[in-house]
Amino acid sequence: MQQNIQQHRVIVIGAGYTGASAAGRLARRLRREDVSITLVNAEADFVERVRMHQLAVGQDLRPRPFDEMFAGTGVRLRLGKVTGIDVDGRTVSVTAPEGTGGPEALSYDTLVYALGSAWSTHAVPGAAEHAHDIAGRPGALRLRERLAAVAPGTPVVVVGGGLTGVEAATELAETRPDLDVALVARGALGDWLSPKGARHLRKVFTDLRITAHEHADVTAVHADRVTTTEGDVPAAITVWTTGFAVHPIARATTLETGDTGQIVVDATMRSTSHPDVYAIGDAALVAGPGGKPLRMSCASGIPTAWQAADAIAARLTGTKLPTTAPRYFNQCVSLGRKEGLIQYVTADDRAVSAALTGRVAALYKELVCKGAAWGVANPTMGLPTRRRRVTTEPARMKVAAEAA
Ligand SMILES: Cc1cc2nc3c(=O)[nH]c(=O)nc-3n(C[C@H](O)[C@H](O)[C@H](O)COP(=O)(O)OP(=O)(O)OC[C@H]3O[C@@H](n4cnc5c(N)ncnc54)[C@H](O)[C@@H]3O)c2cc1C
């Protein structure tokens, strides 16, 4: 497609759940003659990150190549790794496809930053050397290979009692009942859930013969064990799930970032320091209901993508800004393929007494995962398309004027 000189150039970096959703939504909102949308990603396929524990235990995930997903949408794909951003000069440095020369600087008028996050070892000694992560595909595939090679009775320890930890431990124990699976949690198992939800989680752990080491902090990881504040736990394989950390790219710029390195944004996901930059998903520091920062999740991340896309479209076309604030409804937890837990929550993510359990909950969670991937894989379907003209005033000037 020929780029028109007057086109407003939107670059979306990161094509995970949020970046891909934002690019697709922008394509639905804006006329191709007026706006070019480039989606930059390090990998050629969409990765269903919420299924990395499934990939790690040997399940095969459906391939979702971006060139098929975005065919005919007008979104240009640029495969490459983002290595830096000059937010003052408005360029993104992207590695060139293999064998085609050095990095390229792509210029933008509006940048959507959606690089997501990776695992965080929290600097616990030995974790980086000995533990496995399931925060992304490379880590999950390494763990998959390791699990395939171990003998029955091998002790496997999942560190972290949050959503990812309980999903990983139950998936492992269900698929590999021959292994000796344990989980180490800083607090009590499922202490963020309602009494009904926590009871159900304990029941599933008992049924799957997972040992829970509660109220224990891991202080070191070794090749054959983890050391905790309550003593050592044998671990031929350690799976680390204690939380995510964002990539350092944003922090290396003049963008305003929080202590976590996430980009500070307003209610429209626009950077508080650079009005032509938007941040979404795990990479954004967003105040949720009650001012509490949204946690890194698809549940809150995908709405931030919609919000950013709608806000960019509104600002470019002179229409009304979106006002729907992201909020929580439930936490959908898979506990293997046959069991699940849907914990209903307040707008700011605190458990209420209602929870759905059992096979129905497993099915519900599966539908949620499928729905999220479907939304990303079908970027121009679902909502009605309403492509509007960019206002005659040059968009870049308009954004700058608004910021003043
Ligand atoms: C095992 C697991 C289970 C989870 N379960 C749930 C769940 O049940 N519910 C829930 O709400 N959340 C869950 N999450 C969290 C959820 O996956 C993330 O919050 C979500 O993926 C964040 O979306 P994102 O678009 O911000 O980032 P990502 O989905 O991580 O996408 C980031 C994209 O940027 C690309 N990228 C990164 N760096 C670069 C670079 N330098 N250059 C180019 N491209 C780059 C990546 O390849 C990727 O495509 C789970 C996470 C894990 C790991």
The ligand as a Tripos MOL2 file, in Angstrom:
@<TRIPOS>MOLECULE
LIG
   53    58     1     0     0
SMALL
NO_CHARGES

@<TRIPOS>ATOM
      1 C1          0.6560  -18.3380   32.1910 C.3       1 LIG1
      2 C2         -0.1130  -17.0560   32.2150 C.ar      1 LIG1
      3 C3         -1.4760  -17.0980   32.4960 C.ar      1 LIG1
      4 C4         -2.2060  -15.9090   32.5100 C.ar      1 LIG1
      5 N1         -3.5430  -15.9860   32.7670 N.ar      1 LIG1
      6 C5         -4.2690  -14.8660   32.7450 C.ar      1 LIG1
      7 C6         -5.6730  -14.9310   32.9460 C.ar      1 LIG1
      8 O1         -6.2230  -15.9980   33.1500 O.2       1 LIG1
      9 N2         -6.3760  -13.7680   32.8900 N.ar      1 LIG1
     10 C7         -5.7750  -12.5710   32.6640 C.ar      1 LIG1
     11 O2         -6.4870  -11.5620   32.6340 O.2       1 LIG1
     12 N3         -4.4500  -12.4650   32.4690 N.ar      1 LIG1
     13 C8         -3.6790  -13.5830   32.5150 C.ar      1 LIG1
     14 N4         -2.3260  -13.5010   32.2880 N.ar      1 LIG1
     15 C9         -1.7150  -12.1800   32.0860 C.3       1 LIG1
     16 C10        -1.8400  -11.7580   30.6250 C.3       1 LIG1
     17 O3         -1.3330  -12.7500   29.7690 O.3       1 LIG1
     18 C11        -1.0890  -10.4610   30.3720 C.3       1 LIG1
     19 O4         -1.5000   -9.4960   31.3080 O.3       1 LIG1
     20 C12        -1.3890   -9.9680   28.9490 C.3       1 LIG1
     21 O5         -0.8470  -10.8570   28.0040 O.3       1 LIG1
     22 C13        -0.8240   -8.5660   28.7360 C.3       1 LIG1
     23 O6         -1.1120   -8.1700   27.4240 O.3       1 LIG1
     24 P1         -0.1390   -7.1590   26.6760 P.3       1 LIG1
     25 O7         -0.6930   -6.9460   25.3150 O.co2     1 LIG1
     26 O8          0.1080   -5.9880   27.5530 O.co2     1 LIG1
     27 O9          1.2530   -7.9300   26.5840 O.3       1 LIG1
     28 P2          1.6180   -9.2940   25.8620 P.3       1 LIG1
     29 O10         0.4280  -10.1490   25.6600 O.co2     1 LIG1
     30 O11         2.7640   -9.8310   26.6250 O.co2     1 LIG1
     31 O12         2.1440   -8.8160   24.4440 O.3       1 LIG1
     32 C14         3.3380   -8.1090   24.2690 C.3       1 LIG1
     33 C15         3.7790   -8.2740   22.8330 C.3       1 LIG1
     34 O13         4.9150   -7.4540   22.6160 O.3       1 LIG1
     35 C16         5.9090   -8.2000   21.9420 C.3       1 LIG1
     36 N5          7.1980   -7.6540   22.3350 N.ar      1 LIG1
     37 C17         7.7460   -7.5970   23.5650 C.ar      1 LIG1
     38 N6          8.9250   -6.9680   23.5250 N.ar      1 LIG1
     39 C18         9.1150   -6.6050   22.2480 C.ar      1 LIG1
     40 C19        10.1350   -5.8850   21.5610 C.ar      1 LIG1
     41 N7         11.2100   -5.4010   22.1840 N.pl3     1 LIG1
     42 N8          9.9810   -5.6770   20.2350 N.ar      1 LIG1
     43 C20         8.8900   -6.1310   19.5700 C.ar      1 LIG1
     44 N9          7.9070   -6.8050   20.1670 N.ar      1 LIG1
     45 C21         8.0190   -7.0350   21.4830 C.ar      1 LIG1
     46 C22         5.6950   -9.6400   22.4000 C.3       1 LIG1
     47 O14         6.2410  -10.5470   21.4450 O.3       1 LIG1
     48 C23         4.1720   -9.6910   22.4830 C.3       1 LIG1
     49 O15         3.6190  -10.0430   21.2370 O.3       1 LIG1
     50 C24        -1.5690  -14.6690   32.2710 C.ar      1 LIG1
     51 C25        -0.1970  -14.6420   31.9890 C.ar      1 LIG1
     52 C26         0.5210  -15.8090   31.9640 C.ar      1 LIG1
     53 C27         1.9930  -15.7580   31.6410 C.3       1 LIG1
@<TRIPOS>BOND
     1     1     2 1
     2     2     3 ar
     3     2    52 ar
     4     3     4 ar
     5     4     5 ar
     6     4    50 ar
     7     5     6 ar
     8     6     7 ar
     9     6    13 1
    10     7     8 2
    11     7     9 ar
    12     9    10 ar
    13    10    11 2
    14    10    12 ar
    15    12    13 ar
    16    13    14 ar
    17    14    15 1
    18    14    50 ar
    19    15    16 1
    20    16    17 1
    21    16    18 1
    22    18    19 1
    23    18    20 1
    24    20    21 1
    25    20    22 1
    26    22    23 1
    27    23    24 1
    28    24    25 2
    29    24    26 1
    30    24    27 1
    31    27    28 1
    32    28    29 2
    33    28    30 1
    34    28    31 1
    35    31    32 1
    36    32    33 1
    37    33    34 1
    38    33    48 1
    39    34    35 1
    40    35    36 1
    41    35    46 1
    42    36    37 ar
    43    36    45 ar
    44    37    38 ar
    45    38    39 ar
    46    39    40 ar
    47    39    45 ar
    48    40    41 1
    49    40    42 ar
    50    42    43 ar
    51    43    44 ar
    52    44    45 ar
    53    46    47 1
    54    46    48 1
    55    48    49 1
    56    50    51 ar
    57    51    52 ar
    58    52    53 1
@<TRIPOS>SUBSTRUCTURE
     1 LIG1         1 GROUP 0 **** ****
